[in-house]
């Protein structure tokens, strides 16, 4: 079985951060990533895919579950 690995970068905040702050951060980061200068800078590493806070939380959950399973199946131990 071949596992596909994608890299991602995200911004995390404290669990009790007010939703208005999260919404503002998301809006500003999206605005900045949409700037032509920023798109040109990021073009060599792939195009940014912007998601909202809920979609990013779902991605984190899915990745955590995926890699936990892989580590368990591989028998990886931390000493």
C-alpha angles and dihedrals in degrees: 000000000000118000117206116221121199124182122226139180124206144164118246126194134187115288094248097049108137115254091237089060092047091049091049093049091049092049094048094046090048091049092051094046089052093057111111091231092054093045089053091050093050096042094090092058097043133278117296115248110208121208134171127250095270094050091047091050089052090050091051091050093048093046092048091051092045096050094041088056093047092049091048094047091048091051093232113178128193115217 
